[in-house]
């Protein structure tokens, strides 16, 4: 649904402009871009404290019912305090014993079974079923007795 997001930062203010795509067919559902959804996306990169401004119209993927495809939100960001870093003395690293490389086992040549398809094998012997000729033979035997 979101086509493009433009972000501009001025001090502790983040201005976000969102562009959405129009749905291709009328049968596709109309989706409205909600502020909470946008905040979830932006939280990955910024610490948002509050919303300063939002668009006066709905922003979504439709051109009906006063829904626009472009919207601008303004957020207040949390100011990050820059800490003074003190140099830390590096401790000498302990040498670890060298790792032994694992040797690979030689590959086996393909066997005759490799050409067979996997899965359950079907029995080669056919099941005994009564056929019309054998039933006739039995009837003749019964009537001849």
PyMOL commands that set and color helices and strands:
alter all, ss='L'
color gray80, all
select helices_A, chain A and resi 35-42+112-115+132-144
alter helices_A, ss='H'
color red, helices_A
select strands_A, chain A and resi 2-10+13-20+48-53+58-59+67-68+70-77
alter strands_A, ss='S'
color yellow, strands_A
deselect
rebuild
show_as cartoon
